[in-house]
């Protein structure tokens, strides 16, 4: 239980709002929205099964001036080490369209290829976006209501960082954009707000990386993503999480997928932190396609509860919700996929697979298929089990140790969901899986 009283919390959040308003030179509509979030924070419900008291994460915002940073080489040594854990140094050697790095509550690096901006690709910090791009006002918090929960309200009040990604109509970006979040302080809430605005006919791939050093106390990553996928556009969002123990993550994602558009969201939880609870919601229009993929590597006593709601709202809309979990130690993973068919000729499928490597680990799955029409095609499949002894024996007979054989089976188990991840990251993911299974992490 937090030592902070309700009166103290109100004063601290008000101070945070005013500090952020002055620091970021925010327009009036942003400040009004923040105070709306403050009001909702004390009225909205709180039903988080792990975070009993959100007051634990209420702290004063940073007031730090970072030196000018033009490349990853200019970052502090400790920050570069954290990025190396995600394989970022190797990725930067290749040509990328944009790179933004956020440490705690500040975007400290936003390196952008000017040639892409001239062609209609905008990637700026959210603080700059609310000042410089009027269109952001019509999209900011359009898909969320601060009264949904205390955490949604808290994000609304103290959001910090994040990016606005805008791609003009018809532009196709063949290389990924990169956004990385680092938490270096304990007992704080990092609350970036991300808006993806992909107009008609666009193609874009955004990769998010998340990490932190080992902390003395728990911290909270409370990001909120709003994706607007225009008709015929194709957007990929890949989230790579490598959080250590004591970091709690509460990602909130909503997406509107336009007619004949495509949105593929793949989350890889190599280190999900102490707890990770998410319930993304997609709204798919006629002919659109939404795909939600999740790979979870559960360890220690981590608690992971992943929802995923796909609403097929237009004729011929399709949706797939797939998860693969590898559970060790006393970890617990819960999946709650839901597909709701609201229009004719829609198709949806939920797949939940889990590989138990420890008898103490626990997996629960709660699939939901709801049809409001008589010609929808909805299906579900699930498989929870252990590695079969005959599989281990067969691979070990080829000269591999039991540990090497187990690593090979696990990598083969998750590989099908890595098809949209760049090769550099796939190599890092496989390396972390090997290290985790061998007890090196």
C-alpha positions as CSV (number, residue, x, y, z in Angstrom):
1,X,0.0,0.0,0.0
2,X,1.3,3.4,-1.0
3,X,2.2,6.0,1.7
4,X,0.8,8.7,-0.6
5,X,-2.6,10.0,0.4
6,X,-5.3,10.9,-2.1
7,X,-4.7,14.5,-1.4
8,X,-1.0,14.1,-1.9
9,X,-1.6,12.3,-5.2
10,X,-3.9,15.0,-6.5
11,X,-1.3,17.6,-5.7
12,X,1.6,15.6,-7.3
13,X,-0.4,14.9,-10.5
14,X,-1.4,18.6,-10.8
15,X,2.2,19.5,-10.5
16,X,3.2,16.9,-13.1
17,X,0.6,18.4,-15.5
18,X,1.8,21.9,-15.0
19,X,5.5,20.9,-15.3
20,X,4.8,19.0,-18.5
21,X,2.6,21.9,-19.9
22,X,5.5,24.4,-19.4
23,X,8.3,22.1,-20.4
24,X,6.6,21.0,-23.6
25,X,4.9,24.4,-24.4
26,X,1.6,22.5,-24.9
27,X,-1.5,23.9,-26.5
28,X,-4.5,24.6,-24.3
29,X,-6.5,21.5,-25.5
30,X,-3.8,19.2,-24.3
31,X,-3.8,20.7,-20.8
32,X,-7.6,20.4,-20.6
33,X,-7.4,16.8,-21.6
34,X,-4.8,16.2,-18.9
35,X,-7.0,17.7,-16.2
36,X,-9.9,15.5,-17.5
37,X,-7.7,12.5,-16.9
38,X,-6.9,13.8,-13.4
39,X,-10.6,14.0,-12.6
40,X,-11.2,10.5,-14.0
41,X,-8.3,9.1,-12.0
42,X,-10.3,9.5,-8.8
43,X,-13.6,8.3,-10.3
44,X,-12.7,5.5,-12.7
45,X,-12.7,1.8,-11.6
46,X,-9.5,0.0,-10.8
47,X,-9.6,-3.8,-11.2
48,X,-6.0,-4.7,-11.9
49,X,-5.2,-8.1,-10.4
50,X,-1.6,-7.3,-9.7
51,X,-1.2,-3.5,-9.2
52,X,-3.3,-3.1,-6.1
53,X,-2.5,0.6,-5.6
54,X,-1.7,2.8,-8.7
55,X,-0.5,5.5,-6.2
56,X,2.8,3.5,-6.0
57,X,3.8,4.9,-9.4
58,X,3.0,8.6,-8.8
59,X,6.3,10.5,-8.7
60,X,7.5,13.9,-9.8
61,X,8.4,14.2,-13.5
62,X,12.0,14.5,-14.6
63,X,13.4,18.0,-15.2
64,X,16.6,17.0,-16.9
65,X,18.3,18.7,-19.9
66,X,19.9,16.1,-22.2
67,X,22.8,17.1,-24.3
68,X,22.4,17.2,-28.1
69,X,22.4,13.6,-29.4
70,X,22.9,13.0,-33.1
71,X,23.7,9.3,-33.1
72,X,23.6,6.3,-30.8
73,X,27.3,6.9,-30.2
74,X,26.3,10.1,-28.3
75,X,24.1,8.2,-25.8
76,X,25.5,7.5,-22.3
77,X,27.3,4.2,-21.9
78,X,24.5,2.7,-19.7
79,X,21.8,3.6,-22.3
80,X,23.8,2.1,-25.1
81,X,24.2,-1.1,-23.1
82,X,20.5,-1.4,-22.7
83,X,20.0,-0.9,-26.5
84,X,22.5,-3.6,-27.1
85,X,20.3,-6.0,-25.2
86,X,17.7,-5.5,-28.0
87,X,20.2,-5.8,-30.8
88,X,19.8,-2.1,-31.8
89,X,23.5,-1.4,-32.4
90,X,23.5,-4.0,-35.2
91,X,20.3,-2.7,-36.7
92,X,21.6,0.9,-36.9
93,X,24.4,-0.2,-39.2
94,X,21.8,-0.7,-41.9
95,X,19.7,2.0,-43.5
96,X,16.6,2.7,-41.5
97,X,14.0,5.4,-42.1
98,X,13.7,6.7,-38.6
99,X,14.8,6.1,-35.0
100,X,13.5,7.5,-31.8
101,X,14.7,6.7,-28.3
102,X,12.8,7.5,-25.1
103,X,14.4,7.3,-21.7
104,X,12.0,7.4,-18.8
105,X,9.8,10.5,-19.6
106,X,12.0,12.2,-22.2
107,X,12.6,11.5,-25.9
108,X,16.3,11.9,-26.0
109,X,17.0,10.9,-29.6
110,X,15.0,11.4,-32.7
111,X,17.2,10.8,-35.7
112,X,15.3,11.1,-38.9
113,X,16.3,10.7,-42.6
114,X,15.3,14.0,-44.2
115,X,14.8,12.5,-47.6
116,X,11.8,10.5,-46.3
117,X,10.2,13.5,-44.7
118,X,10.4,15.3,-48.0
119,X,8.5,12.4,-49.6
120,X,5.7,12.6,-47.0
121,X,6.8,10.5,-44.0
122,X,6.6,12.3,-40.6
123,X,7.9,10.8,-37.4
124,X,8.2,13.3,-34.5
125,X,7.9,13.2,-30.8
126,X,4.3,13.5,-29.5
127,X,5.2,16.7,-27.6
128,X,6.2,18.3,-31.0
129,X,3.2,16.8,-32.8
130,X,0.6,18.3,-30.5
131,X,2.2,21.7,-31.1
132,X,3.0,21.5,-34.8
133,X,0.3,19.3,-36.4
134,X,-3.4,20.4,-35.9
135,X,-4.6,17.0,-37.2
136,X,-3.3,15.3,-34.0
137,X,-6.1,17.0,-32.0
138,X,-8.8,15.0,-33.8
139,X,-7.0,11.7,-33.2
140,X,-5.5,12.0,-29.7
141,X,-7.5,9.9,-27.3
142,X,-10.2,9.4,-29.9
143,X,-10.2,5.6,-29.3
144,X,-9.9,5.7,-25.5
145,X,-12.0,7.0,-22.7
146,X,-10.1,8.1,-19.5
147,X,-13.0,6.8,-17.4
148,X,-12.4,3.2,-18.6
149,X,-9.9,2.6,-15.8
150,X,-7.6,4.4,-13.4
151,X,-4.6,3.5,-15.5
152,X,-6.2,4.9,-18.6
153,X,-7.0,8.0,-16.7
154,X,-3.5,8.3,-15.3
155,X,-2.0,8.0,-18.8
156,X,-4.4,10.7,-20.0
157,X,-3.2,13.0,-17.2
158,X,0.6,12.5,-17.3
159,X,1.4,11.0,-20.7
160,X,5.0,11.7,-21.7
161,X,6.9,11.0,-24.9
162,X,5.8,8.7,-27.7
163,X,5.6,9.5,-31.3
164,X,3.3,10.7,-34.1
165,X,3.9,8.6,-37.2
166,X,2.2,10.0,-40.4
167,X,2.5,8.6,-43.9
168,X,0.9,10.4,-46.8
169,X,-1.4,8.7,-49.2
170,X,0.2,6.2,-51.5
171,X,3.7,6.2,-49.9
172,X,5.3,2.9,-49.4
173,X,8.3,2.7,-47.0
174,X,10.4,-0.4,-47.7
175,X,12.5,-0.1,-44.5
176,X,11.2,-0.2,-40.9
177,X,10.9,2.7,-38.5
178,X,12.3,2.1,-35.0
179,X,11.1,3.4,-31.5
180,X,12.8,2.3,-28.3
181,X,11.7,2.8,-24.7
182,X,14.1,2.6,-21.8
183,X,13.3,2.8,-18.1
184,X,16.2,3.7,-15.9
185,X,14.5,5.0,-12.7
186,X,12.4,2.9,-10.3
187,X,9.0,3.6,-9.0
188,X,7.9,5.8,-11.9
189,X,5.3,5.6,-14.7
190,X,6.6,5.9,-18.3
191,X,3.5,6.7,-20.3
192,X,4.3,7.3,-24.0
193,X,1.4,8.0,-26.4
194,X,1.7,6.8,-30.0
195,X,-0.4,7.6,-32.9
196,X,0.0,5.8,-36.2
197,X,-1.8,7.7,-39.1
198,X,-1.5,5.6,-42.2
199,X,-3.5,7.2,-45.0
200,X,-5.0,5.4,-48.0
201,X,-2.7,3.0,-49.8
202,X,0.3,3.4,-47.4
203,X,2.8,0.7,-46.3
204,X,4.8,1.1,-43.1
205,X,6.5,-1.1,-40.5
206,X,7.1,0.3,-37.0
207,X,9.3,-1.7,-34.5
208,X,9.1,-0.9,-30.8
209,X,11.8,-2.1,-28.4
210,X,11.4,-2.0,-24.6
211,X,14.0,-2.7,-21.9
212,X,15.4,-1.6,-18.6
213,X,18.2,-2.5,-16.2
214,X,17.5,-4.5,-13.0
215,X,15.7,-2.2,-10.6
216,X,15.5,-1.9,-6.9
217,X,11.8,-1.2,-7.0
218,X,9.0,-1.8,-9.4
219,X,8.3,0.5,-12.4
220,X,5.4,0.9,-14.7
221,X,5.4,1.1,-18.5
222,X,2.0,2.5,-19.4
223,X,1.9,3.1,-23.2
224,X,-1.1,3.9,-25.3
225,X,-1.2,3.3,-29.1
226,X,-3.9,4.5,-31.5
227,X,-3.6,3.2,-35.0
228,X,-5.7,4.6,-37.9
229,X,-5.2,2.4,-40.9
230,X,-6.7,4.0,-44.1
231,X,-8.4,2.1,-46.9
232,X,-6.0,-0.1,-48.7
233,X,-3.1,0.7,-46.3
234,X,-0.7,-2.0,-44.9
235,X,0.8,-1.5,-41.5
236,X,3.0,-3.8,-39.4
237,X,3.6,-3.1,-35.7
238,X,6.3,-5.3,-34.0
239,X,6.8,-4.9,-30.3
240,X,9.9,-6.5,-28.7
241,X,9.8,-6.6,-24.9
242,X,12.8,-7.5,-22.8
243,X,11.8,-6.2,-19.4
244,X,13.4,-7.5,-16.2
245,X,11.8,-8.4,-13.0
246,X,9.9,-5.6,-11.2
247,X,8.8,-3.8,-14.3
248,X,5.0,-3.9,-14.8
249,X,3.7,-3.3,-18.3
250,X,0.2,-2.2,-19.3
251,X,0.1,-1.7,-23.1
252,X,-3.1,-0.3,-24.4
253,X,-3.7,-0.5,-28.1
254,X,-6.7,0.4,-30.3
255,X,-6.9,0.3,-34.1
256,X,-9.4,1.1,-36.8
257,X,-8.6,-0.9,-40.0
258,X,-10.1,0.6,-43.1
259,X,-11.7,-1.1,-46.1
260,X,-9.3,-3.6,-47.7
261,X,-6.6,-2.5,-45.3
262,X,-4.2,-4.7,-43.4
263,X,-2.9,-4.4,-39.8
264,X,-0.4,-7.0,-38.4
265,X,0.6,-6.6,-34.8
266,X,3.2,-9.0,-33.4
267,X,4.4,-8.8,-29.8
268,X,7.4,-10.8,-28.6
269,X,7.7,-10.9,-24.8
270,X,11.2,-12.2,-24.2
271,X,11.0,-10.6,-20.7
272,X,7.5,-9.6,-19.9
273,X,8.4,-8.1,-16.5
274,X,6.8,-8.8,-13.2
275,X,3.4,-8.6,-14.9
276,X,2.0,-7.8,-18.3
277,X,-1.7,-7.2,-18.9
278,X,-3.1,-6.1,-22.2
279,X,-6.4,-6.1,-24.1
280,X,-5.9,-4.6,-27.6
281,X,-9.1,-3.9,-29.6
282,X,-9.4,-3.8,-33.4
283,X,-12.3,-2.6,-35.5
284,X,-12.1,-4.0,-39.0
285,X,-14.1,-2.5,-41.9
286,X,-15.2,-4.2,-45.1
287,X,-12.5,-6.4,-46.7
288,X,-10.0,-5.5,-44.0
289,X,-7.7,-7.8,-42.3
290,X,-6.3,-7.8,-38.7
291,X,-3.8,-10.2,-37.3
292,X,-2.7,-10.2,-33.7
293,X,0.3,-12.4,-32.8
294,X,1.8,-13.0,-29.4
295,X,4.9,-14.8,-28.3
296,X,5.5,-15.1,-24.6
297,X,8.5,-16.4,-22.7
298,X,7.3,-16.9,-19.2
299,X,9.8,-17.3,-16.3
300,X,10.1,-16.9,-12.6
301,X,6.7,-16.0,-11.1
302,X,5.8,-13.5,-13.9
303,X,2.1,-12.9,-14.5
304,X,1.0,-12.4,-18.1
305,X,-2.7,-11.8,-19.1
306,X,-3.2,-11.0,-22.7
307,X,-6.5,-10.2,-24.2
308,X,-7.2,-9.4,-27.8
309,X,-10.6,-8.3,-29.2
310,X,-11.2,-8.2,-33.0
311,X,-14.5,-6.7,-34.2
312,X,-15.3,-7.6,-37.8
313,X,-17.6,-4.7,-38.6
314,X,-17.6,-4.8,-42.4
315,X,-18.6,-7.3,-45.0
316,X,-15.8,-9.7,-45.8
317,X,-13.6,-8.6,-42.9
318,X,-11.1,-11.1,-41.5
319,X,-9.2,-11.5,-38.2
320,X,-6.7,-13.9,-36.7
321,X,-5.6,-14.0,-33.1
322,X,-2.6,-16.3,-32.5
323,X,-0.5,-16.8,-29.4
324,X,2.4,-19.1,-28.5
325,X,3.6,-19.3,-24.9
326,X,6.7,-21.0,-23.4
327,X,6.3,-21.3,-19.7
328,X,9.1,-22.0,-17.1
329,X,9.4,-21.9,-13.3
330,X,6.2,-20.7,-11.7
331,X,5.1,-18.3,-14.4
332,X,1.4,-17.9,-15.3
333,X,0.0,-17.0,-18.7
334,X,-3.6,-16.2,-19.5
335,X,-5.0,-15.6,-23.0
336,X,-8.4,-14.1,-23.6
337,X,-8.9,-13.9,-27.4
338,X,-12.3,-12.6,-28.6
339,X,-13.5,-12.3,-32.2
340,X,-16.9,-10.7,-32.8
341,X,-18.5,-11.0,-36.3
342,X,-20.9,-8.1,-36.9
343,X,-21.2,-8.3,-40.7
344,X,-21.8,-11.0,-43.4
345,X,-19.1,-13.1,-45.0
346,X,-16.6,-12.4,-42.2
347,X,-14.0,-14.9,-41.0
348,X,-12.1,-15.2,-37.8
349,X,-9.8,-17.7,-36.1
350,X,-8.2,-17.9,-32.6
351,X,-5.2,-20.2,-31.9
352,X,-3.6,-20.6,-28.5
353,X,-0.6,-22.9,-28.0
354,X,1.5,-23.4,-24.9
355,X,4.6,-25.4,-24.2
356,X,5.1,-26.2,-20.5
357,X,8.7,-26.7,-19.4
358,X,8.0,-26.8,-15.7
359,X,5.2,-28.6,-13.9
360,X,4.7,-25.5,-11.6
361,X,3.9,-23.3,-14.6
362,X,0.3,-22.6,-15.4
363,X,-1.6,-21.7,-18.6
364,X,-5.2,-20.6,-19.0
365,X,-7.0,-19.8,-22.2
366,X,-10.5,-18.2,-22.6
367,X,-11.4,-18.0,-26.3
368,X,-14.5,-16.1,-27.3
369,X,-16.4,-16.4,-30.6
370,X,-19.5,-14.2,-31.1
371,X,-21.5,-14.0,-34.3
372,X,-24.3,-11.6,-34.9
373,X,-24.9,-12.9,-38.5
374,X,-25.6,-16.4,-39.9
375,X,-22.9,-16.7,-42.5
376,X,-19.7,-15.9,-40.5
377,X,-16.9,-18.5,-40.2
378,X,-15.4,-18.5,-36.8
379,X,-13.0,-21.1,-35.3
380,X,-10.8,-21.8,-32.4
381,X,-8.0,-24.3,-31.6
382,X,-5.8,-24.7,-28.5
383,X,-3.0,-27.0,-27.5
384,X,-1.2,-27.1,-24.1
385,X,1.5,-29.7,-23.4
386,X,5.0,-30.6,-22.7
387,X,7.9,-31.5,-24.9
388,X,7.5,-35.2,-25.7
389,X,10.3,-37.5,-24.7
390,X,10.5,-39.1,-28.1
391,X,11.1,-35.6,-29.6
392,X,14.0,-35.0,-27.3
393,X,15.4,-38.5,-27.8
394,X,15.3,-38.1,-31.6
395,X,17.2,-34.8,-31.6
396,X,19.7,-35.9,-28.9
397,X,20.4,-39.0,-31.0
398,X,21.8,-36.6,-33.6
399,X,24.5,-35.5,-31.1
400,X,22.8,-32.6,-29.3
401,X,22.6,-32.3,-25.5
402,X,19.3,-32.2,-23.8
403,X,19.6,-28.5,-23.3
404,X,20.5,-27.9,-26.9
405,X,17.6,-30.1,-28.0
406,X,15.2,-28.2,-25.8
407,X,16.4,-24.9,-27.2
408,X,15.9,-26.2,-30.8
409,X,12.4,-27.4,-30.1
410,X,11.4,-24.1,-28.4
411,X,12.8,-22.0,-31.3
412,X,10.9,-24.1,-33.8
413,X,7.8,-23.7,-31.8
414,X,7.8,-19.9,-31.9
415,X,9.4,-19.4,-35.3
416,X,6.1,-19.3,-37.3
417,X,5.1,-16.0,-35.7
418,X,8.4,-14.3,-36.4
419,X,7.8,-14.1,-40.2
420,X,7.4,-10.3,-40.1
421,X,10.3,-9.5,-37.8
422,X,13.6,-8.3,-39.5
423,X,16.3,-10.9,-39.5
424,X,18.6,-9.0,-37.2
425,X,15.9,-9.1,-34.5
426,X,15.1,-12.8,-35.1
427,X,18.7,-13.6,-34.4
428,X,18.6,-11.7,-31.1
429,X,15.3,-13.3,-30.2
430,X,16.8,-16.8,-30.7
431,X,19.9,-15.9,-28.7
432,X,17.8,-14.7,-25.8
433,X,15.7,-17.8,-25.9
434,X,18.9,-19.9,-25.7
435,X,20.3,-17.9,-22.8
436,X,17.0,-18.0,-20.9
437,X,16.6,-21.8,-21.3
438,X,20.2,-22.3,-20.2
439,X,19.6,-20.2,-17.1
440,X,22.1,-17.5,-18.2
441,X,19.6,-14.6,-17.7
